[in-house]
Amino acid sequence: MNPITETTDLSPLRAEFAGSLHTAADPDWDEARSAWNLAVDQHPAVVAIPEDAADVARAVRFARDRGLRVAAQGTGHNAAAHGDLDGAMLIKTERMREVRIEPATRTARVGAGVTWGEVVGPAAEHGLAALAGSSHDVGVVGYTLGGGVSWLARKHGLAADRVTAIELVSAHGDLREVTALTDPDLFWALRGGGGNFGVVTAIEFSLLPITELYAGALFFPYERAGEVLEAWRRWTASVPDEVTSVGRLVQIPPIPDVPEFLRGRSFAVIEAAYLGNEEQAGDLLAPLRELGPKMDTFATIAPPELLALHMDPPGPVPGMGDHQMLADLDAESLDRLVAAVGPGADSPLLSFEFRHLGGALGRRGEGSGALGALDGRFMTFAVGMLMDPAIVPALEAAFTASRNALDIVDTGGAYGNFAESPVDPEAIYGDRTLRRLREVRANVDPDGLFLANHSIDEG
Ligand SMILES: Cc1cc2nc3c(=O)[nH]c(=O)nc-3n(C[C@H](O)[C@H](O)[C@H](O)COP(=O)(O)OP(=O)(O)OC[C@H]3O[C@@H](n4cnc5c(N)ncnc54)[C@H](O)[C@@H]3O)c2cc1C
């Protein structure tokens, strides 16, 4: 592929494009090329911000005809894995915000720029819930194409496996509705295989008839991290699939964006969502409550309130993350982890979390997509804020320390949505699935037009 040059004439595209086109020559270039992760410095040749699916098709055809590669982003939450996008056209779908809830069929159909915060409220008005991510401003499309691990995941599996249709612009520049009936292979590949196959313009998925659940967090003094996380680890072995939980260490910066009771404080935290009522939850949570949390926020809530449970940032931030997939978590590995990045370690991490997997997340259902399941009982996500680039070496050292601590239980696998740097695609998919994904890509995108955050290409 030939990268665009400064003299590439965008005027044929401008003449038919309803959205906006941006290049380095424009005064708003820095804003146009920015991602949700403000630490990512992406330098595509051109940024196209389409108004609708027809615009996406125009942009893809223009890029293809001029030998430009094409990358799509909804929000840029996972832009760090994408690299600098040198010479590519970046299609940002942020203006494609249509949300349609169909109560009769219990489905939602949303545009490619829609974030979870825009779906869960309208769905709840009809007594329905989506397998949304933990954060209100994560993009539905990027999250779902990468798998999608929600607060209901151990009971209901990956969000990708609730997809019923995907509208996309193919490498030929035509708009297609992809379903299990129209294109079974492509439909399989898209559900977990990410942005390797086209630019998605809309996605349709089924919703669940859930109106309330019992969820919240227990906050413990940071110094008790070892004891608290060990109790949580043991507890996860006994909980039903109706419980999805996280055990984590948080060190919250003293910034105005966070609620006052958390500002500048550190905690060991257990967060959980339970598909059941308060009475049943009482017995279930008893072993954790017996530890004597300083704060207990558990309550009966409506599904949209789950977006506040994980205390994710309210908007774009500069961040750097790391992730491991764990076969299991034994007491010694946990001890080592707490020693490496917990109290007394002077860790620069804002958060280190273990997400409990298993249940439906570990079972590949019939008709599931390319990811289908996560092969591990836990996964981790470590994140630090990059307010000052001088912190990078300390964050890298913390990532190395946590990797070393969990070395014995690390499967070597990865969950693409949590992998914030390029990873070997075999770690995400395994050998057999990767081969099948490559076959699908060779059929639908033989010239390698599309550039995904986690490329499945060889080499
Ligand atoms: C604060 C925070 C909370 C998170 N919580 C969760 C969570 O609870 N569960 C979970 O599973 N993950 C979670 N994630 C990870 C998140 O799912 C990934 O970052 C995901 O890639 C975000 O999708 P996006 O569209 O917002 O980001 P983007 O960076 O815009 O997209 C990611 C990738 O998806 C593909 N893509 C996006 N849009 C399109 C399109 N229209 N057509 C084709 N390909 C496209 C592209 O390859 C792109 O590089 C979280 C991340 C953060 C930063």
The ligand as an SDF file (V2000), in Angstrom:
LIG
                    3D

 53 58  0  0  0  0  0  0  0  0999 V2000
  -12.0600    2.5900   31.0880 C   0  0  0  0  0  0  0  0  0  0  0  0
  -12.2000    1.3080   30.3110 C   0  0  0  0  0  0  0  0  0  0  0  0
  -13.1450    0.3660   30.7200 C   0  0  0  0  0  0  0  0  0  0  0  0
  -13.2700   -0.8400   30.0050 C   0  0  0  0  0  0  0  0  0  0  0  0
  -14.1700   -1.7920   30.4360 N   0  0  0  0  0  0  0  0  0  0  0  0
  -14.2890   -2.9570   29.7550 C   0  0  0  0  0  0  0  0  0  0  0  0
  -15.1740   -3.9850   30.1900 C   0  0  0  0  0  0  0  0  0  0  0  0
  -15.8630   -3.8380   31.2070 O   0  0  0  0  0  0  0  0  0  0  0  0
  -15.2200   -5.1340   29.4860 N   0  0  0  0  0  0  0  0  0  0  0  0
  -14.5030   -5.3120   28.3450 C   0  0  0  0  0  0  0  0  0  0  0  0
  -14.6290   -6.3670   27.7350 O   0  0  0  0  0  0  0  0  0  0  0  0
  -13.6610   -4.3590   27.9030 N   0  0  0  0  0  0  0  0  0  0  0  0
  -13.5360   -3.2100   28.5930 C   0  0  0  0  0  0  0  0  0  0  0  0
  -12.6440   -2.2600   28.1600 N   0  0  0  0  0  0  0  0  0  0  0  0
  -11.8670   -2.5180   26.9530 C   0  0  0  0  0  0  0  0  0  0  0  0
  -12.6770   -2.0970   25.7220 C   0  0  0  0  0  0  0  0  0  0  0  0
  -13.6420   -3.0890   25.4520 O   0  0  0  0  0  0  0  0  0  0  0  0
  -11.7120   -1.9820   24.5160 C   0  0  0  0  0  0  0  0  0  0  0  0
  -10.8620   -0.8930   24.7420 O   0  0  0  0  0  0  0  0  0  0  0  0
  -12.4990   -1.8140   23.2160 C   0  0  0  0  0  0  0  0  0  0  0  0
  -11.6270   -1.9950   22.1420 O   0  0  0  0  0  0  0  0  0  0  0  0
  -13.1180   -0.4440   23.1510 C   0  0  0  0  0  0  0  0  0  0  0  0
  -13.8720   -0.2650   22.0110 O   0  0  0  0  0  0  0  0  0  0  0  0
  -14.0510    1.2240   21.4460 P   0  0  0  0  0  0  0  0  0  0  0  0
  -14.8410    1.1560   20.2360 O   0  0  0  0  0  0  0  0  0  0  0  0
  -14.5020    2.0890   22.5830 O   0  0  0  0  0  0  0  0  0  0  0  0
  -12.5390    1.6190   21.1870 O   0  0  0  0  0  0  0  0  0  0  0  0
  -11.7610    1.8780   19.8120 P   0  0  0  0  0  0  0  0  0  0  0  0
  -10.3240    2.0690   20.2190 O   0  0  0  0  0  0  0  0  0  0  0  0
  -12.4080    2.9660   19.0610 O   0  0  0  0  0  0  0  0  0  0  0  0
  -11.9310    0.5490   19.0020 O   0  0  0  0  0  0  0  0  0  0  0  0
  -11.1670   -0.5830   19.2820 C   0  0  0  0  0  0  0  0  0  0  0  0
  -10.9830   -1.3680   18.0000 C   0  0  0  0  0  0  0  0  0  0  0  0
  -12.2310   -1.9070   17.5990 O   0  0  0  0  0  0  0  0  0  0  0  0
  -12.2930   -1.9210   16.1890 C   0  0  0  0  0  0  0  0  0  0  0  0
  -13.3980   -1.0620   15.7790 N   0  0  0  0  0  0  0  0  0  0  0  0
  -13.9580   -0.0420   16.4510 C   0  0  0  0  0  0  0  0  0  0  0  0
  -14.9750    0.4730   15.7460 N   0  0  0  0  0  0  0  0  0  0  0  0
  -15.0370   -0.2150   14.6030 C   0  0  0  0  0  0  0  0  0  0  0  0
  -15.8610   -0.1740   13.4460 C   0  0  0  0  0  0  0  0  0  0  0  0
  -16.8440    0.6990   13.3230 N   0  0  0  0  0  0  0  0  0  0  0  0
  -15.6470   -1.0630   12.4610 N   0  0  0  0  0  0  0  0  0  0  0  0
  -14.6500   -1.9770   12.5400 C   0  0  0  0  0  0  0  0  0  0  0  0
  -13.8360   -2.0690   13.5980 N   0  0  0  0  0  0  0  0  0  0  0  0
  -14.0290   -1.2050   14.6270 C   0  0  0  0  0  0  0  0  0  0  0  0
  -11.0010   -1.3590   15.6510 C   0  0  0  0  0  0  0  0  0  0  0  0
  -10.0950   -2.4190   15.3110 O   0  0  0  0  0  0  0  0  0  0  0  0
  -10.4810   -0.5630   16.8240 C   0  0  0  0  0  0  0  0  0  0  0  0
   -9.0800   -0.4360   16.8630 O   0  0  0  0  0  0  0  0  0  0  0  0
  -12.4720   -1.0790   28.8710 C   0  0  0  0  0  0  0  0  0  0  0  0
  -11.5260   -0.1330   28.4750 C   0  0  0  0  0  0  0  0  0  0  0  0
  -11.3740    1.0440   29.1940 C   0  0  0  0  0  0  0  0  0  0  0  0
  -10.3170    2.0220   28.7630 C   0  0  0  0  0  0  0  0  0  0  0  0
  1  2  1  0
  2  3  1  0
  2 52  2  0
  3  4  2  0
  4  5  1  0
  4 50  1  0
  5  6  2  0
  6  7  1  0
  6 13  1  0
  7  8  2  0
  7  9  1  0
  9 10  1  0
 10 11  2  0
 10 12  1  0
 12 13  2  0
 13 14  1  0
 14 15  1  0
 14 50  1  0
 15 16  1  0
 16 17  1  0
 16 18  1  0
 18 19  1  0
 18 20  1  0
 20 21  1  0
 20 22  1  0
 22 23  1  0
 23 24  1  0
 24 25  2  0
 24 26  1  0
 24 27  1  0
 27 28  1  0
 28 29  2  0
 28 30  1  0
 28 31  1  0
 31 32  1  0
 32 33  1  0
 33 34  1  0
 33 48  1  0
 34 35  1  0
 35 36  1  0
 35 46  1  0
 36 37  1  0
 36 45  1  0
 37 38  2  0
 38 39  1  0
 39 40  1  0
 39 45  2  0
 40 41  1  0
 40 42  2  0
 42 43  1  0
 43 44  2  0
 44 45  1  0
 46 47  1  0
 46 48  1  0
 48 49  1  0
 50 51  2  0
 51 52  1  0
 52 53  1  0
M  END
$$$$
